[in-house]
Amino acid sequence: MAKVKYYPHPNANAPYSLATQVDNVIYLSGQIPLDENGDMPETMTAQSQQVMTNIKNALRTIGLGMEDIFKCTVMIDDIKKWPDFNAVYTTYFSKGALPARSAFGVDGLPLGAMVEVECMAHLRRM
């Protein structure tokens, strides 16, 4: 039987968990570019930086780091902005250790975000 653990979202009103752990895999909920004040940057570059920072911070609360991510799914509202996202995304990982990734253009994201990223990470300790 798989061991399942839920990590509550810091916002008690959020209708989802920050992450769910099944055995040694962490499924991190999609992150949009809201900062700690609930504000969202205006450019794709700034939104990409905020999303990746949010991922890093969420993982930190679980005791993990960016090096523990093995898969990401990226949703972008305008696929033409893909190069802008990539320029930021690659700076958050070690060269030669980029996670597997899927990406697709979407017709709308929560709160008008330009990008949302969800990740899976490996929990080395159990």
C-alpha positions in Angstrom: 0.0 0.0 0.0 1.4 3.4 -1.0 2.2 5.9 1.7 0.3 9.2 1.0 1.0 12.5 2.8 -0.6 15.9 2.1 1.3 19.1 2.6 -1.3 21.9 3.3 -1.3 25.0 1.2 -0.1 28.1 3.3 -3.4 29.8 2.3 -6.0 27.9 4.3 -8.7 29.0 1.8 -6.9 27.3 -1.2 -9.0 24.4 -2.5 -5.9 22.1 -2.9 -2.7 21.0 -1.2 0.6 22.6 -1.8 1.9 19.1 -2.6 1.1 15.5 -2.2 3.6 12.8 -1.4 3.1 9.2 -2.7 5.8 7.0 -1.4 9.0 8.9 -2.4 7.5 11.1 -5.1 6.3 14.7 -4.4 3.6 16.1 -6.7 3.8 19.9 -6.4 0.7 21.7 -7.3 0.9 24.1 -10.2 2.5 27.4 -9.3 1.4 30.7 -10.8 3.4 34.0 -10.5 1.8 35.5 -7.4 4.3 37.0 -5.0 3.9 36.9 -1.2 1.6 40.0 -1.4 -0.7 38.4 -3.9 0.7 40.6 -6.7 1.5 39.4 -10.2 4.3 40.9 -12.4 3.4 42.1 -15.8 6.0 40.6 -18.2 6.7 37.0 -19.1 10.2 37.2 -17.9 9.2 38.6 -14.5 6.3 36.1 -14.2 8.6 33.2 -15.1 11.1 34.3 -12.4 8.2 34.5 -9.8 6.9 31.1 -10.8 10.3 29.5 -10.4 10.9 31.2 -7.1 7.5 30.0 -5.9 8.5 26.4 -6.8 11.8 26.8 -5.0 10.1 28.1 -1.9 7.4 25.4 -1.9 10.0 22.7 -2.2 12.0 24.3 0.6 9.0 24.0 2.9 9.1 20.2 2.3 12.8 20.0 2.8 13.7 19.7 -0.9 15.5 21.7 -3.5 15.4 22.3 -7.3 17.9 19.5 -7.7 15.2 17.1 -6.5 12.8 17.9 -9.4 12.7 15.3 -12.2 9.7 16.4 -14.2 7.9 19.6 -15.0 4.8 20.5 -16.9 4.6 24.1 -18.2 1.5 25.8 -19.4 1.9 29.1 -21.3 -0.9 31.4 -22.4 1.0 32.5 -25.5 3.4 29.9 -26.9 5.3 32.7 -28.7 6.6 33.7 -25.3 8.2 30.2 -24.9 11.8 31.6 -25.5 11.3 34.2 -22.7 10.2 31.4 -20.3 13.1 29.1 -21.3 15.7 31.9 -20.7 14.6 32.1 -17.0 13.7 28.4 -16.4 17.2 27.1 -17.3 18.9 29.3 -14.7 17.2 27.4 -11.9 18.8 24.1 -12.7 22.4 22.8 -12.9 23.7 22.5 -16.5 23.3 18.9 -17.6 20.6 18.2 -14.9 17.5 19.6 -16.5 14.3 17.8 -15.5 12.2 16.1 -18.2 9.5 18.5 -19.3 6.2 18.8 -21.2 4.8 22.2 -22.3 1.8 23.4 -24.1 -0.1 26.6 -24.9 -3.3 27.1 -23.1 -6.4 29.2 -23.4 -6.3 31.0 -20.0 -4.7 30.4 -16.7 -5.8 31.3 -13.1 -6.0 35.1 -12.3 -4.7 36.0 -15.8 -1.3 34.5 -15.3 0.9 34.0 -18.4 2.6 30.8 -17.1 1.9 28.0 -14.7 4.3 25.2 -13.8 3.8 22.0 -11.9 6.6 19.6 -10.9 7.4 16.2 -9.6 10.3 15.8 -7.2 12.1 12.8 -5.7 12.2 12.5 -1.9 15.5 10.9 -1.1 14.6 10.2 2.5 11.4 8.5 3.7 
